């Protein structure tokens, strides 16, 4: 009797497992688009494993969900995918495997010479740089360097007291660079997290940008017929001093009542509006700003005289939708960097999706070449299924092109036609490129910049090797016109051809992977509508130290606070958490106390940046509560 019960129990367990098991069907491709046969497919929490057929197809039973499906084969990088009910029901479930990347080696730059470290391939290793290469600061004209030889190329200069680990790839060469680098630690995971990058956000250095447009970029401004100088910044607040996010605002010409510029408020409730952006004839009758509810700001100030405030009695509404699109130049000139970029973009998307599980986050991508190539643009639409966007990116390769200009205008148009949500809290368009649009497309580019701003889509360029000064100006103007920021790859990774230095005073070098995640975080972050809700921490990027004995009190504050310093300060800037300037205070180079009032701005975290009499920067945080 006992034996019979045991047999019956085993049969019952078997049927329960069989009834709960579900069949997953799919196929595996290589990044060249060919079917991948002979790939081992197995679940992490099960013992069953199968091999893909000649056509790359497979079927495997899933006994528990979610579970991690592991793909492995000789010649391919191993790959893991978390399988859920959604994948089981997907009739076109696919996985794209990357071919095994060649081994990487490193060169350690230490003062007067270079020594080769060990080879690394797919393993996760820790070497001398770390997540963020913050502290890597680059400034023109820095002295105190010692010449070193790197990779047998022309001389490279590095600080004699610092150590910088450069990942080396056989296809790359070395270039001269003046760098100032602190001791840092870097993780190499396969061949991702290698590319280095910087950011120049001209909203943070507005006076400098105005100077550049009349001097360094004057010829480029004339060439593109763009003049991003006449800036009207507006802060839109609702009840309980809440920031009103993703609200349309309009800059209206007083005499004709025509709309000069339309934009949407960002995650801080601010919007950027422009007059004469394309060098039109200046209107002498002035402008006013209005929101969609008829609230009006009439006596406007251009940004040099402060931010315009527009208040309404509407309640705060926080939408959980966010959209990110990557637009990538896939012409032949991108071959030096595109394989690394594919890895970086996948890693950034994965980490972003994982971090913001509470948001309805969608991703899309557009790759483009030029007229006469295999294609001009191809894309994958916005999708909550991250795997489909990643698969699309993996299958792309660099080819075609030939002349310097590429079909940037067609790519941007295709990206803006991707069915963006009208209500998303953030709409981010990263455009990765190394060449400008065609000159005959100037008018179309103007139209597309206006369209992006009117849709609330922020353009964030990533300039690669080959970008010249005229293209840099255009990209920075696109970022300004759409309330984005300008980013660029640097030579510090050793990957790719030479990258031009941006026109600025200085910038921090970070891993591109970390830089993109930081920018996404700064644009997705939004304070909860509930005034009593605690404010979450947000990555503010590399910040200078508080180099003086500066005190801020009361802190937190409801708006009014005192800045006390024991030494002279030239200027004080009040910025939001992303570094965008809200207020500039000329301080007369004196020590003592200064009273500041930002009570009209939404509750949140702000920065007090100050410039000392010996031209050094410091920063303190101040928290404004309702």
N, C-alpha and C positions, 0 to 999 in steps of 0.2 A: 504493500500500500504506500509506504514512504517513497519507494523508488518511483511508483506511478505518479505521485504528486510532484516529485522533482522533475520528471519528464514533462508533465503538464505545465509546470512553472517555466521550464526552459522554452517550451513551445510558445507560451504566452509572451514571454520576453522577446522572443524572436519576431513574433507578429507585431508587437508594439514597436520594435525598432524598425521593422520593415515598413510599417504604416507611417512612421515619422520620417523615414528617409526620403529624400527628394533627389531627383535626377537633374544634374546640371549638364547642359550641352553647350559646347562652344568650339572655338578654334583658336589656334595660335599662329601668329605671323612673325616673321623677322622684320627688322626696320626697313629692309628693301622692298617690303610688300609681298614677299614670297611666303608660301605656306611652310610652316616649320614642322617637319616630321621628326619623330624620335625624341620628343621632349617629354620628360617625366613630369607627371601632374599628380600631386598628392595633397591631402588635407593635413594640416598640422596636428589636429586632434583625432586622427583616424589612421588606421593601418593600411587602408586601401590605396593603391597607386596604380596609375595607368600610363600608357605611352601614346602620344598623339599619332594618328594615322598619316598616311602619305599626303593627304590633303590638309593636314594640320588640325583636323577635327578630333574631338574627344568627348566622352561621356563618363561621368563619375558620380557615384552616389554620395550625397551629403547627409550624414546622420545627425548633425547638429548645426544649428545656425544661430548667430553668425559663426563662421570659422574661417581660418586663413588658408587659402589655396596657394601652394608653392609650385613654381615652374622652374625646372632646371635642366640643362643640357650642355654638352661640351660645345664650346664656341659661343655661348650666350651668357650674358649676365643673369644670375638667378633673380627671380622676381616673385613678389608676394602680393596677393590681392585678398582683401577681406570680402567674403561672400555672404550676401544677405538674401532675403526672399526676393528682392528686386532683381538680382542677377539670375535666380532660378527661372523667373518669369520672362527674362529677356530672350527673345528669339534670335538675337544677333550678338550674343555675348562673345567678345573677342579680347585677346590679350596680345600686345605687341612686345616682343623681346628685343632688347638691344644686343648687338654682337659684343663679345668680350672686348673691352677697351685695352689698348696696349699699356704696358706697365709705365708708371711715372717714376721719376727720380727727383731729388731735391738738391738745390745748391744752397748752402748756408753762407750768407754774406756777413763777414765779421771784420770790419775795419780794413786791413790791408790785403786780404786775400780771400779766396773762396775754397771750400772743401766740399766734396760730394758726399752726401749721406747715402743711405741704403735705398734700394729700389722698393717701390710699393706697387701693388696692383689693386685687387678688389677689396682687400681687407680694410677694416676701420682702424686707423692708426692715429696716434696723437703726436704731433711734432711741434716745433717751436712757435706757431701763430694762434689765435683762438677765435672762436665764433666771430666776433666783430673785430676787425682790425681798427677799432677806434683808437685814438692815440697815434695812428699813422696819419700824420698831418703834412700836407704838401704846400709849400709856399715859395713863390719865385724869389730868387736871390738869396736863399739861405746859405750861410757859410759854414765852414768847419767840417768838410768832407774829406775822406781819403779815397783815392782811386782804387778800384778793384777790378779784376778780370772775371767775367761771368760767361760761362758756356763758350769760351773761345772767341767771343765777339768783341766789338769795339769797347773801349773802356766804359765802365759804369761807375757812378759815384754813389757812395753810401756813407752814412755817418760813422765815424771811427769808434764810437762807443756803443753802437746798437747792433742788434742781430736781427736779420730778416730772412726768413726761410721762403725761398721762391720755388714753387712747384715747376718742374721742368718737363717739357714734352719735346720729343725728338724733332718735331716739325717747326718749332719756334726758334726765334733768334733773340738776342738781347739788344736793348736800346739804352741810350744814355738817359739818366733821370736823376734829378736832385731830390732826395727824399729824407725826411726826418721821421724816424720810427722808434717807438718805445718797445720794450720787451713785451711780446704777446705770444699766445699759444694758438695754433691752428689745427683743426681736425680735418683730415683728408678721408672722405668716405667714397671709395671708388674713385671716379674722376669727376664727381660733382663737388660743389663748394670750392671751386678753384678760382673763378673769375673775380677780379677785384674791381671796385667801382667807387665813384664819388657822386655827390649831389650838390648842385648849386640851385638853391631856391631863391629866386630873385625877389620874392615877397619879403624875405628876411633881410635883404640888403638893398632896399629900394633906392636909396640915394645913389649907391654905387651903380645900379642898373641905369638910372637916368644919365649918369656921367658917361657910361659906356655907349649908350645909344647916340650921343652927340660926338663921340670921339672914335673909339675902337670899332664900333659897329655901324658907323655912319654910312659907309658905302654899301654894306649888306642891307641896311634898312631901305636905302634908295633902290637897290636891286629888287627886293621883294615887295617894295611899296607898303611896308608895314611900320607902324609907329606906336608901339605899346607903351605909351607914356602917360596919356591923359586918363588917369585911373580914379574911379569913384568906388570906394569900398563902403559897404553897408552892412550893419549888424541888425538882424531881425530877431526881436524877442517877443515872447508871448506872456501869458500869465505866470506868476511866480518866478519871473526873470528866467524863464526857460528859453533855450535856443530853439527856434523853429527851423527844422531841417527839411531840405528838399522842397522849398517853397520858391515859386518863380517870382522874380523881381525885375522891374523894367526901368531903364534909363530913358526918359522921354524928353524930346526937344520941346521947349516951351512954346515956341512960335507955331510950329507945324503940327505938334502933337504926334510926330512920328516916333517910333521906337528906335533909338540909336543903338541899344544893346539889351539883350535879354540873357539872364543867367538864373541859376538855381542856387539857393543857399546850401552851404556844405554842412558837415556834421558838427560845426560850431555855430551854425546860424548866420554865417557871413557869406557874402557874395561879392564878386568883382565885376564891375561894369566899366565900359570903356567908351570914350568918344574919340572920333578921328583916328580909330585904330588903323585904318588903311590909308592914312594921309589924305583924307577928304578935307574939303575946305572947312575951316573952323566956324562953328555956329557962335554968334555973338549974343544970342538971346538967352543962352543958358539952358539948364536942364532941371528936371525934378525926377525923383525916384518914387515908384508906386508898386505896391504888391497887388496880388489878385483880388484882394478884398477892398481895395480902394484907399487903404492907408497910404499917406503921402508924406514924403520928406522933401520940402520945397527949397529951403535955403542950404544948398549943397556946398560941401567942401571937397576939393580934390584931395587926394590922399595926403599930400604934404601938410595939409592943415587938419588932418584927423579923419577918423572913421565916422561916417554918417549913421545915425541911429534911427531905426524905424520900429515903433512899438505897436503891438496890437493886443487885444484882449482874448485872442484865440488860445485854446488849450494846446499844450504840447502833444504831439503825436509822433511816436517812434516806430518806424517800419523796420521789420526784421530782414527785408530783402536786400541783397547786395550782388553786384555783377562785376566780373573782371574779364577783360578780353586782352589777349596778347596778339599783336600784329607784328609779323616777323618778315624781314627782307630775306628771301631765299635765293637771291642771285649768286652767281659764282664768286663774287668778291667777299661773300660772307662765309666761304668755306673754312677760313682760318678760325672761326669762332662758333659756328652754328652747332657743331656737335656738342660743345660744352654748354651752349645755351639751352639745348634741348634737355639736358640733364638738370640744369639749374631751374628751368621753368617747371619741370615736373615736381622737383623737390619743393619749390615754393608753393605750388598749387596744393600738394598733399598736406603740407604743414598748415597752410591757411585753412583748408577744409577741416582739418582735424581740430584746430584751435577754435574755430567759430562754428561748432556744431549747433549752437543755439540759433544761428542765422540761417535764412534760406539763401544759400550762396550758390550762384551759378557761374560757370566759366565757359568761354568761347575762344576761338582762335582764328586768325586769318593769316595765311602765308601768301606772299606775292613775289612776282618777278617783273617782267616788262613786256611791252608789246613785241610780238614775234617769237616769244619764248613758248615753251610747252604749255604754259598757262599764264594768265595775268594775275588772277587771284583765285584762291580756293579756301574754303572755310568749313568749320564745324560750328553749328549754331549753339546758343546758350543752352546748357544742360546741367541739371543737378547731378547727373552721373559723371563724376570726375574722370572715370576710366575712359570714357569716350573722347573727352578732350585731350587727355594724355596720349591715348593711342594715336590720335590725329597728329599731334606734335611729333611723336616719335617717328612717324612714317615720312616726314619731310626731309628733304636734302637740298643742298645749295647747288645751283646750276644756272646756266643762262646768263642774261645780262649782257655786258660787253661795253656799252658806253657808260659814262659815269651816272647820269640821272636814271632813276628807276620809276616804276609806276606807283609812287607813294600816294598820289592823288586817288588812284583807283582803289588802293588798299584802304585808305582812310574812308572813302565812300562806302566800300563794302562793309567795313567795321561799323559805321554809323547806321547801316541798314540791317543790323543783326537783331532787330526786335528788342531793343532795350526796354526795361520796365519803366513806366512813368512814375512809380512810387518808391523805387529802391532808395535806401538811405545813402548808398554810394555806388557810383558808376565809374569804373576805372578802366582806361584804355592805355595799355603800355604798348608803345610802338618801338620796335627794335630795328635799327637800320644803320647803314654806313654810307648812304648816298642821298642826295636831294631829289625832289620831284623834278619833272621837266619844266623848263622855263615857260613853255607855252601853257602850263597848268597853273600859273600864278593866280588867275582869277578864280579858278575852281578851288584852289587851296584856301583862298580867302572865304569863299562860300562855306567850305567845310568847317573851318574854324568857327565861324558864326553859328553854324548848325550844331556843332558839338556843344558850344556854350549854351545855346538855347535848349538843348536836351538835358543839360546838367551832366554831361560826360566829361570827365577830367582826362586830359591827354598828358601822359607821362612818358616822354621820350627816353630811350636808352641808346645813346650814341656809341657806335662801335668804331673799330679802326677804319680810317679812311674819311671820316667826317671832317670837312673843312670849316673855316670860320663863317662863311656865308650860311652853310647848313646849320651850324651851331646857333646862329642868330635866329634862323627860322624856327628851329626846334624850341628854343627858349621862349620865343614869341607865342608859339602854339601852347606851351605850358601856361604862360601868363594869361592868355586870352580865355583859357578854359579852367583856370584856378587849379592848375596842376603843378608839377615841379620837373626840373631838368636833371637827368642822371646820365652817366657816361662810364664806359669801361676805361680802365687805366692799365699802364704797362706793368704794374707791380706783380701781376700774376705770372708774367712771362708768356701768356697765351696770346696768339694773334700778332698782327702787324702793328706798327706804331699807332698810338692814340694821341690826338692833340690835347694839349693842356687847355682847360676851359679858361675863358677870360674872367678872372676873379682874383681876389686877394689871396685866399687860401681855401683849402677844402680838406675834409677828412676822408681817408681811404678806408673802405669797409669791404668785406666780402659781398659780392653782388647779391648772393642768396640772403644774407642778413639785411642788406639795404632794402631790398624789395619787400621783405616781410615787415620791416619797420614802417615803410611808407604805407603799406596796406593797412597795418594796424592803426596808424595815425588817421587814416581816412575812414576806417570802419568804426572807430571808437565814437560812442555817443553817450552822454550822461542820461540816465534813466529819467523819465518824466516826473516820477515821484520825487518831490523836493527832499524828502527824508531819506531817500536811498543813498547809500554810501557811494562815493566816487571811486571807480575802479582805477587801478594804476595803468598808465599808458607809457610805452617806450618813447621817450623824448629825443632819442638819438644821442650822439656824443655831445657832452656839455662841458664847457670850461669850468675849472674849479673856482670856488669863492676865494679869490686871491687877496681880498682885503677883509678887515673885520667889519663886515656889513651885517646889520641886523634889520629884520622886517617885523613890525608888530603893529596891531595884533595880527596874528596869523594862526588859524583862519580868521577871515574878516568878512564883513558884509559889503565891503567895497572900499572903504577908507582905510589907509594904512600909512605908516611912517617908514621911510628908509633912512637908516642911521649908518653913517660911515665915519671912520676915524682918519681917513685920508682923502685926498682930492679926487673927484670924479669929473670927467669931461661931459659925458652923455649917459643918459639912462633910457633904455627901451623897454616898454612893457609889451610882451608878446603872448600869444596863446601857446598851448602846449606843443604845437607843431612849429613854433618859432616865427609865425607870421606877426609882423609888427602892428600893434594897435595904437601905440602912443610913443612919442619921442620927447624927451625932456633934456634941453640944453642946460647944463648944470653949473657952468661958470668955474669949473675946476676947484670947487671948494669942498671942505669937509663939513660934517654936521648932519642936520636932519632935513628931510624933504617930505612933504605931505602929498600923497597921491590918492585919487579917487577914481575907481573903475566900477562904481556901483551900478552903472547903466548896462554893464555887460553881463552875460549869463553866468550863473554859478559854475565854477569849475576851477581847474588848475591853470595858473598863469606863471610866466617867467619874468623876472626882473634882471635884465642883462645890463651891465654897466661897463663903460670904457674908462680906464684910469688915465691919469695925466701922463703916464709913461706908456700909453697905448697898449695896455694889456686888458683882456676881457675876463670878466667874472660873471657869475649867474647865481641867482637865488630863486627858489620857488615860493609862490604865494597862493593860498587856496581861498577862493571866494565862495561863501555859502549863502543860501537864500536868506 
